[in-house]
Amino acid sequence: MQFNKCSRCGCFFVSTGDVCPNCKPKDEIEMNKLRNFLEDSNMNCSLESISYNTGISTKNLNRYFTNDSFIDYKPDVNL
């Protein structure tokens, strides 16, 4: 384990991963919301559109899209 800074709230914590134990459940909820949105949406959406429709910040969306579970989805930056 190492000393990390939470990429979501900015607090420091000792554990593995990029979010603190307090933010981990919030990340899981948002990732499920994003997964459901992408499954229901047949169109290619921009990052801003996904953020608007899901309520998830673009900062967190960028983090989630680097996750292996979203590796096949690339938001359209030109819309």
C-alpha positions in Angstrom: 0.0 0.0 0.0 1.1 3.5 -0.6 0.1 7.1 0.2 -2.3 8.4 -2.6 -4.3 11.4 -3.4 -7.9 10.7 -4.3 -8.6 11.7 -7.9 -12.2 12.4 -7.0 -12.2 14.5 -3.8 -8.5 15.3 -3.4 -8.0 13.9 0.1 -5.0 11.8 1.0 -5.4 8.1 1.9 -3.3 5.0 2.4 -4.6 2.2 0.2 -4.5 0.9 -3.4 -6.5 2.5 -6.2 -7.0 6.1 -7.3 -10.0 7.0 -5.1 -10.3 7.0 -1.3 -12.6 4.5 0.5 -15.2 7.3 1.0 -15.4 7.9 -2.8 -15.3 4.3 -4.0 -19.1 3.7 -3.6 -19.8 7.0 -5.4 -17.6 5.9 -8.3 -19.3 2.5 -8.4 -22.8 4.2 -8.6 -21.6 6.6 -11.3 -20.0 3.8 -13.3 -23.2 1.8 -13.2 -25.2 4.9 -14.3 -22.7 5.4 -17.1 -22.9 1.8 -18.2 -26.7 1.9 -18.2 -26.7 5.1 -20.2 -24.3 3.7 -22.8 -26.4 0.5 -23.1 -29.6 2.5 -23.6 -28.1 5.0 -26.0 -27.7 3.9 -29.6 -26.1 7.1 -30.7 -22.5 8.2 -30.4 -22.5 11.0 -27.8 -20.0 13.6 -27.0 -18.4 13.7 -23.6 -20.4 16.9 -22.7 -23.7 15.3 -23.8 -23.0 12.2 -21.7 -22.1 14.5 -18.7 -25.3 16.5 -19.2 -27.5 13.4 -19.5 -26.0 11.4 -16.6 -25.0 14.2 -14.2 -21.4 12.8 -14.1 -18.6 15.4 -14.4 -16.4 15.3 -17.4 -13.4 14.9 -15.1 -14.9 11.7 -13.8 -16.0 10.5 -17.2 -12.5 10.8 -18.5 -11.3 8.7 -15.6 -14.0 6.1 -16.2 -13.2 5.8 -19.9 -9.7 4.7 -19.1 -11.2 1.8 -17.1 -11.1 -1.6 -18.8 -14.9 -2.0 -18.6 -15.3 1.0 -20.9 -12.4 0.3 -23.2 -14.7 -0.3 -26.3 -16.4 3.0 -26.0 -14.9 6.2 -27.2 -17.0 9.4 -26.8 -17.2 11.5 -29.9 -15.3 14.7 -29.3 -16.5 16.3 -32.5 -20.2 16.5 -31.7 
